[in-house]
Amino acid sequence: MAVIEKFLGCRVTLPDNLRYFVKQGLWARLDDRDIVFGFAEPALTLSGGIHDLNFLAEDGETVEQGQTVFFAITGKILYIDSPVQGVIHFNAEAKTDPAIINHDPYARGWLFAVTPAVPAARAYQDLSNCAAYLESLQSSEGFKNPEGLKGGVSGVCKAVYSGIRMQKIH
């Protein structure tokens, strides 16, 4: 288990027994003939948490790799693509109670499962390991701002927040 003690002001974990779809911050678990996907804790922290979900594919539909299958409402809208081609099944509990995604992301808060068109073990191995996902996070706002300071760490954000603080409103 990889643990990041200070990631945008939070402690986040990355189970090393999972694979990751780095592009969108999803974890993956092989479950017999299916690959189950959910948001990894760092992705949830960076997004500010999930408030609502809207499925864009039908449960039981065959989806293509790269096809947008749902969007999540955070502080903005995140469009999530299927990392693999196959038949998709959604977690209905996560749709009715999105809070479980934030509170139990690696278990009850899973998002969807895909029965891949190719052998599941092969599709699963094509995803990134924990070390590769951790490396991809090194340049993220979470590592650049370990304390989670408001306004972030970019020069533009600091200038805007500093300017707002210095204004005198009458």
N, C-alpha and C positions, 0 to 999 in steps of 0.2 A: 504494500500500500504506500503510495507516494502521498506525503502530506505537505502542503504549503501553509506555513503558519500565518503568513501575512500576505494576503492576496486581495487587494482593494479593501483592506480593513477587515477581512474575514479569514477564517481558517477553512481551507478546502481540501478535499481528498480526491485521489485518483486511484481506484483499485487497479493493481497491476495484473490481475487475472482477466481483465476485460480488454477489448480492442477499441479503437476510437476512429471516428470519422472526423478528422481534424478540422476540415473546412467549416463545419457547422457546430463543432463542440458537442458531438453526440458520442455516447459510449455504446458499445455493442457487446452482446452476450450470445454465445451459441447455445441454442436450446433445441436439441434433437435436430429436426430438419429446418428449424426457423432461426433467424437472427433477430434478436430483440434489441431495440434501440431506445435510448432516453437521453436527456440532457445531462452532461457531466456538471459537477458542482462549479468548476470555474466558469463555464458558459452561463450558468444560472446567475452567478455573482456578477459577471460582466453585464448581463442583460437587465439586472435589477429584479429578476424573478418573473415567473409566468403568472399572468392574471387571467388569461382566457385562451382557448384553443378553438380553431375552426378547421375541420377536416375538409380537404379539397378533393380527395379521392373517396370512392365508395369502399366500405369494408368488404373484403373479398375480391376486389378489383386487381387485375394485373397492372403493375406500374413499371415504368422504365427507369433505369438508373439515371439520376439527375432530374427526374420529374418532380415538380413541387407537389407535395402530398398534404401539407397543412400549413397554416400560419399560426404563430403564437403572438399574443399581445403582451408586450412588456411595457417599457416606457416608449417603445416604438413597435413596429410590426416586423416579425422575423419570419421569412418564408423558408420552410424546411423542405429539402429535397430528399428523395429516397437514395440512399447510398448504393443500393443494389437493385437489380431487376427481379421481379417476382410478384407473388400474390401478397397483398398487404392486409393486415388486421390491426385495428386501432384499439387502444386501451380506453374503453368506454368510461371507466371510473375516473380517469384523468380528465376526460372531457367534462363530466358532471361536477368534478371537484378538483380543479387545477391546483389547489393548494398542496395536494399530495406530491406533485412534481417538485415543488420547492422543498418540502419537508422530508421526502423519502425518494430522492431521485434515482437511486440505484436498485430499488426494489419495487414497491407499489406504484411509484411515479414513472414507470416506463411509458413510452409514447406509442410505439407501434412495433409490430413484428412483420418480417417479410420471409416468406418461403421462397428462397431464391430459385431462379430458373436453372442455375448451375448447382452442383453439389454445395451444400451449405458450408462445409468445412473449407472448401476452396475460396468461396466468397468471403468468408470470415477472415481468412489469412491475408486477404488483399487489403484489409483495414490496418490502420497504424497501431503499433504497440504503445504502452503507457509512456515509455521514454520519449518516443517521437512526439506524442501529444504534449508532454511536459516541455520539451524543447520549443515547440511552436508557441507556447504561452510566454516564453521569455521576453518577447517584444510587445506583449499585450499591456494594456492599461493596468491590469491587475498587478503585474510585477513592477511597472514604472511608478505606481502609486500604492505601495504596500500598506500604507496607513489608511487609505481610502479618503484622502483629503478632498473636501468639496472644491470643485473647480479643476480637479485633475492636476496634471503636471505639465501639460503642454503650455508653450509660451502664449498662445492665443487665449487659452482659458484663464491663465493667470492674469493676463492684461485686462480681460473683460471683468473678472471678479475684483481685481484691484481698482479698476475704474469705477465700478459700481460702489465699492466701499468708500471711495473718496468723494462721491457726489454728495452735495448738500441739497436736500429736497425741502422746499418751503411750502 
